[in-house]
Amino acid sequence: METRVLGRTGRSVGVVGLGCWQLGGDWGEVDDEAARAVLDAALDAGVTFLDTADVYGDGRSETFVGKVLAERGREGITVATKMGRRADPHVADAYTLDAFRRWNDRSRANLGVDTIDLVQLHCPPTDVYRRERTYDDLDTLVAEGRIAAYGVSVETVEEALLAIARPHVATVQIILNVFRRKPLEEVLPAAREAGVGIIARVPLASGLLSGKYDEHTTFAASDHRTYNRKGEAFDVGETFAGVPFEVGVVAAREVASFTPAGATTAQLALRWIIDQPGVSVVIPGARSPEQARGNAEAAELPPLDHETLGGLQRIYDESIRFHVHHRW
């Protein structure tokens, strides 16, 4: 698999990683055996970057990652986790050095490591990004040897640009896909200029861009695609990338018409992200070994041609832009 440098971490990672949210929860039930099978399949397929968080299954996802890597070995694998969503209430004042240490202690125990490769602030209130103290405290965690590097996971372009301007922010994780293009305008150019890595999340718009859903598709009650469609639990942009489901299903059919022979629509959508200048790694999730292998194989597709790129742009401009471009 092609590798790229992950921003200021200096680490090389494969262009397709694995998002591990679904191994913890919020995507319906994924049992222990299935979670292990997904991780094994991804690693066997050449994935070298795993992205998790302390709140995914209240530590379940981190623990799975830690156990699998303890058995298989950690050489050449970069693990990123996130912290901050455990704050209750979830307000800017909760982001203190003491809280950072508590959250970090828990994640290190779950992952079974003394030093975490990359820790990201997990979509905190915007004011957290504006505070000098935030970055001083994160620098302290690096100095204490708790983390090797830090980054941010953001909801908005504004938050991304605030973080990129800070000298020690290594990475920015942001929603980027065929249906969420705003980061291409300012965020990716600014990150390239600063040497900050871009981690592209929600790459398949919660599965919409797999092309497998229709107007009658339903999801389990425990799946955020059921309970967060209007942002009831967290930012609605995390569910179907903020695109109304019915709108997205129709647009995804059009996207599917551009799928290259021998590829899947999901692979087309992932290849589009890989082709964007400045992207370090894309982190699709997977609920089965087949999905994990298929996602990794997207890195083997050739860059998309001009006709395909133009068609995908037209779909966005005509069907999607109105719903999302101004919001994040």
N, C-alpha and C positions, 0 to 999 in steps of 0.2 A: 504494500500500500504506500502511496505517496506520503511523505512526511513533511511537516512544516514546523517552524519554530513557534512555540506558544508565547509570543510576546516577550515581555521582560522576564519571564521565568527562565528563558534560555534553553528550555527543554524541547526536544523534538517529539512530535506526536503525529500519529496517523490522521489523515484529513477527515476520516469518519470515526467518531468515538461512539460511546454508548451512554445515553441518558438513563439513569437508574431510578427515576421517580416511580415508575410502575412496579418496581420490585418491592417497594414499600407499601404502596396503597394508592387509593384515589383513581384507579383504573379498573375497578372490579377486582375480583380475587385472583391472586397469583400465588400458588402454593410454593412451599420451600423447594420441592423438586423442580418445578418449572423455573423458578428464579435461578437456581444453580445451572440449569440447562442453558438458559439465556446467556448468562455470564460466560460459561465455558464456550459456547458457540461463537460469541463475539470475540473472545480472546484468541480462539483457534483461527478465526478469520482475519486476524491481523490488527484488531482494534488495540490501541495502546493508551487510550484516554477514557477514563470512567468518571462520570459526573453524578454526584449524589448530593444529599443534604441531610442535616440532622433531623428534620421534621418528616422526611419521607418514611411513613410508617412508624413515626416516633423512634427512629433509630434502626428500624428493621433493614432498610436498604443499606445503610453504612455497615451494619453487622454482616450482611451477606457478602458485600464486597471484601470486607476484612478477612472473613473466613476463607473465601475462595482464593484470594491472593496469598494467604498464609500457606495454603496447600500447594498452589501452583508456582509460587515465587513472584516477587515484585519487580524483578529486574526488567527495566525497559518500560514499565507501566507507570503512567502518571494518574494519580487520583486527586480529583478536586471535590471538595464538599462545600457546603454553604452554612451560614449561621445567621441568626437574627429573627427568624420567624417564631422562635420559641418565646419571644418577648410577649408578655401579657400584662397590660395592654400593649399593642404593637404601635408604639409611639417613639419619636426621635430620642426622648430622654432615657429610654431603656437601653440605648446603645452606649454602654460604658465599658471601661477597661475591665472592671470586675465581671460584668456579664460576658464579655468576650472570653475571659479566662474560663469561666464556668462552662460556656457552650463548647469551647475548644477542648477542655478536659474530657467532656462526654464524647465528642467526636473522635478524639484520639483513642479513647478506650474502645469505642465501637469498631474502629478501623484497625486496632491493634498496632499502632505506630506511635513513636515518640514525636515525630515531626511530620506534619501533613504537607504534601507537595504544594497544594494551592487551596486557600480558603477564600470564599467569596461572600461578601455581604449579600443577604438574600432578600432583594427587593425591599429595602427599608424605606421609611418615609423620605421624601426628597431632601428635607433639611439635614439628614444625616450626611449627605454628600457635600453639603455646603460648609460643614464644620471642620476646622483645622484639627480639632481634637480627635476626630474620627481616625484620621490618617496617622496622627501621632501614636494613638493606641494600637493601631495595626502594626506600625513600625516596632512598637514594644514587643508584640507577639513574635515578630521575626527575630528581634534581638535576643529574646528568651529561648529561641530554638524550638518554639511550639509549631511554627509554620515556616515553610521555605519561601513562600511568596503569597501575596494577596491580590484579589481582584474584586469585581463587583458584578452582581446580577441585577439588571435594571429593567424597568418597565418602559421608560420613555427616552427619547432622543436627548432631551435636556439633561437627564441624569447621567447618561453615557458621556456626554461632553464635559460635564462637571468632573467626572472621574478621570477621564483621559487627560485632563489638564494637570493632574497630580503626578509628581515625579516618580512615585514608587508603585503606582497601580500597574500590575502586570497584565491584567486581562479585563475585558468587558464581555459579559454574557448578555445577549440581547435576542429578542424574537426577530428572526429573519427567515423569510420564505417567499415563495412565489406570490403569496397573498399579503405579505407584510414587507414592503419595499422601502419604506421611509429611511431606514438606516443607511441605505446606499448613498443618500444625498450628502450627509455631513459626517455621520459617525464613522463609517469605514475609511473615508479619506483622512479624518483626524487621527484615527487609530494608526493607520499606516505611517503617517508623518511622525507620530510620537513613539512608534515601536511597541504599541500596545496590542496584545493578541485579541482576536474576536472569536468568541465561542457562540455559535449560532444555535439557538434553542427553538423548540416548537417547529421543527423544520417541515413537518408534514401537516401542520395546522390540526393537531390532535387527530390525525388519521384522515381528514378530509382529502388531503392530497395523495392518499393511496388510491383514490378512485374507486374504492370498494363500497362506499355508502350510497344509499338513495334516500328518498323522502320518507321512507318507512322504517329506516334503521333506528333501533332503540338501544339504550345502554343500561347497564345495571344501576340500581339506585345508589350504590357506593362509588360510582364512576363520576368524576367531575364533569364529564360531558352530559350528565343528567342534572346534577345539583348545582352547577355553577354557570349555566348558560346565560344568566343575566347578571353575573358577578355577585351572586349571593354569598360566596365564601371567600373569594379573593378576586384579584383583578380579572375582569372578563376577557382581557386580551390573552390570558393563558389558556383559554378554552376555545378551540377552533380559531385561534389567533384573533379573536374578536369579531370574526365574520359570522353573521347570522347563519344558522345551520342550513336553512333552506336555500339561501343565496349561495352558500359555499358548495352545496351538492351540485347545483346546476353548473357553476363555474368549473368545478373539478372535472365534470364530464368533458368540458371543452379542453381543459389541460390534458386530459387523457388522450385526446386525439393527436397530440404531438409526441406520444411515447415512441421512442425508437424501436425498431424491430429487435426482438430478443431481450428487451428490457421491461421493467415494470414502471407504472406511473410513479410509484414512490421513488424509484431510482432516478427517474427524470427529475423529480422535485429536489432530490438531494444533490444531483449533479449541478443543477442551477445554482445552488448555494456554494458548492465547491468552486465554481467558476468565478465567483465574485472576488475581485481583488481586495485583499486584506483579511479574508476569512482564514482563521487558523485551523478550526475544527468544527464540524457539525455534529450534533449529539442527538440523533433519533433514538427513541425508546424502542423496545421490542418486548412482546409478550410470549414469543416462541423462538426456538432456535432458528427456524426457517426465516423469520423476520430479521433476526440479528445477522444471519449470513447474507440475506438479500440486501440489507442496508449497507453492509461492508462492501459488497460488490459494486455499489454505485460509484466507488472510486475508480473502477476499471473502465467506466464508460468514457468515450472521448468527449471533449468539450462540446457543448451544444452549438448547433449552427445558427446562422443569422436568421433564417426563416423561423426556427423554433423560438429563439429569443424574442423576435418581433411578435409572434403569435401570443406568447405568454404575457408580454407587455400589454397587448391589446385587451386580453381578458381582464387583466388587472384594471386598466383604465376604464373599461366599459362596465364592469360588474362589481369590482371590489373596492376601488379607491374611495368612493363616496362613503363607505361604511367604516373605514379604518384610518385613512391617511392622516386625518386631522387630529386623531385622538391620542396617539402615542409618539 
